[in-house]
Amino acid sequence: MTMSQLGRHGLSLLFVTILSVSMIGCGDPQETQKQGNSGVTSLSNQMLPSGSMPDGVYWGDLHVHSRLSMDSFSFGNRMMTADDAFKFAKGEPVEAHTGDIAQLRKPLDFLLVSDHAEFLGVIASIMDRKHGIETTALGKRWSGWLEDNNIQSIINEWVGSFDADTSSPDAKPKIEYPDEAFFKGVWGEMVETAERHNDPGKFSAFSGYEWTSMIDGDNMHRVVIFRDGAEKTLGAIPVSSTENSDPEYLWERLEAYENQTGGEVLAIPHNSNLSEGRMYSSERVSGTIFDTKYAKTRIRWEPVLEMTQVKGDSETHPLLSPDDPFADFERWDETDINSNVIPDDKKIEVYTGSYARPALKTGLAMEESLGVNPFKFGMIGSTDSHTVMATADSDNYYGKFVDSEPSPERLMSKMGGILWNNRMLTAAGYAAVWAEENSREAIFDAIKRKEVFATTGPRIVLRFFGGWDFENADLELPDYATQGYKRGVPMGGDLTGSDLAVQSSKNLSPRFIITASKDPDGANLDRAQIVKGWLDDDGSLHEKVFNVAWSGPRTLDNVSGGLAPVGSTVNVAKASYTNTIGAENLATVWRDPEFDPSLRAFYYVRVLEIPTPRWTTYDAQRFNLDLPDDIPVSIQERVYSSPIWFTPAVN
Amino acid sequence: MKRIMAMLLKEPLFIFVLFSILLFCIFLSQKAVPDNVIIVSEERLKEFYQYSRQSFGLAAISNKLQVMSTEERNELTEEFIRAEVLVREARRMGLDEGDFIIRQRLIQKLEFLSDTQANIPEKAEALLVDWFEKNKDNYRQPSEISFTHIYFIHEGREKAQEVLAALISQDPMAITEQGNRFLYHKSYQRKSQEEITAHFGENFASSVFDLPFSSEWQGPLASRHGYHLVRITDKSEAQIPELMDVRQKVLFDLKLSLSLASRNEYADTLRDKYTIISK
């Protein structure tokens, strides 16, 4: 055991050495740094160790549950463990609950098994008679219900405990809660599993968990991800929202972890679409308004949002983005996470706090008043699968809970028997990360500097740089990315009005390099778009979508800038499509024609695939079923980059 | 006495007679039940309850019938009778004939029966080491490669050769900014042939794995995108893992193979009872 570990570390050390030697050939790194910073201030660039440059995109899922999660177990996953989750992500076959042999077509590069901290592993440990839980009053009571197959009584108790009273710091959950020794045992197992599967250079296995706060049914969930290995994480027993459901409390605990261990940790929110406007509300949970300290703290701990996953896409909403023909995508907008219906007259207000694009806009206004943008976040996707199987491909989709694994019933069944229709689930998403190598450290650091993008499933390779002097000719360079880093900033970075270039020429506009290559095994690309949001000098917020690169002989409408649809090759009956339309690769340098150097703005890229069958269409074909008419037969899968922000010079 | 018993037990005729008597007794104890009689027994009620509630093998369920109120029990009995009547009538009308779902279900049940009789989990544990030894080629972990490359478009073959010559003679001008923009990555780390195929196509993937491991630039290799100069930074040969590292996967495969074998064997035995006529 020790020998093989030594061997593994030795190998990765050797590999890092080779890598750094090969980098020397690429020019003097010090020199590059000097030239590259010609006035461009970028957090992103500064945070990279000098000389190294992300040259690979790594694909992963930072949000998967195993039987240790209460809901996963209660809804039927009695056996599948974190171990199975890692194996599946690495491309090995596992046996699904339906008896199918499930396997990814392409393995992932990293994974975080994020089991719910609340009652973490309690019911699974009761079943296994482990960690002493079976001898407690709770253990005995639940054990009895488990034997009676009375899962509902167990569910009632743990669900009830989520609406914990946060009014006082020592509020307790409504039922007795297992002691720390128990959770130490469960967490120890989780950390050990991640360590065993971590294989630097090949596969990164993160430790972490999900903090599951639901205030009045508003989804405030966060996935907590550690950069560190067992020597630091082992003592960091997951923080439960039953202690306190205010994210500010979670951040305090994360800070304590960093102070105590010298390690690093982040929180990643998800399903803002089910937060009833609370995730990106302008008020703190306590009801007070934001101040500068809060804004700093928030963006310190939450640099990215998981904005696409099985429970819908959180980019934007048609009511908020009426001019965006692609805004109506995989919506889960009728209720909050507890199925409380959102009243019609509240929709605009609620959605403004629930979706990424309006939140990015709100952030600009907040920065104007607070000096710090609390919503300056990048974007990733993940699945939120509760059966350990991290699938996001429409033609190989294993759903959320056991009841949405492939079967002739899942088109008509409801999640957990009573919740949403399973057919509403989205076959999404993954996190794409630009990093120097496949290691926990490199991937974590990329997330922290927001050099990441979200995909609804397809592994479209997207690069995005912002700068002042990019030319179309740069696209012909083999190392255009080197130029991107030298003369600009990558996705997640900043352009500012104090950049030398802007100051010396008032007529400059930011220019962006955008390249997108299709998933080698997937559909062609329809178009690349830039979504711009800005804060006007009268305090109003605006957004606009620009079509910047597209396939085939189409031209932009002179007035609206609109572009005709790419068409469709989808055959619904056969659940098929052909790559006879669309492009393999889109690349352009785009200059903002409406730039005003005195206004705050952000720019992010959205790339659309040509239409392909939705997962439900594959199901209908496979099981010979009629398709319900409340779901689309085809969708345009997409990737979203993290934004690049522009901040005017301080006068 | 003991010796006589032992002798008798070895005598086939004795065993046969004993067995026949036993069978006859069982036969006598059975009274034929007419088609239109439904017997409601504790056992059948319990079975019906378990199926209709989809819960099996739990102690609480077995006791459920005892603790039921008379009202609940009568209701359950009525449900059971109704179901039994419908099933019998449907069978009488031949509705089960030619129903594909029922046929599949019957096959499944028989196969399941064959699985349980074959003691697969125990057998699999016992056979594991030998079976892995025989099949370990299937668990070979693929060869992996790490490399950087310089890409040239389809028309750029000559240019690629020039750049290669410059690289070999260590002309510093040749080292940076040569070639064209590639769709995917500049370097690849620990990738299998399958993964390389996804980005470059099959020809390139097999040629790059055939290159000798050397720190020199090599090529140009053709791919579906054009040509590539390649420098390999790491390469590992395919290897057979230790059983302990792949135990669960091997066990899973072995069980699957045992169950398939036992199902086939069982089906063959049954098939021997039939005469097949082709028309």
Interface residues (C-beta under 8 A of the other chain):
Chain A: L14 F15 I18 L19 S22 G25 C26 G27 D55 G56 V57 K87 E92 P93 E95 K106 E147 D148 N149 G201 K202 E437 N438 V461 L475 E476 L477 P478 D479 Y480 A481 T515 S517 P520 D521 E584 N585 A587
Chain B: S55 L58 A59 A60 I61 E144 S146 T148 I150 Y151 I175 T176 E177 Q178 G179 N180 R181 F182 L183 Y184 H185 K186 S187 Y188 Q189 R190 E195 A198 H199 R231 T233 D234 K249 F252
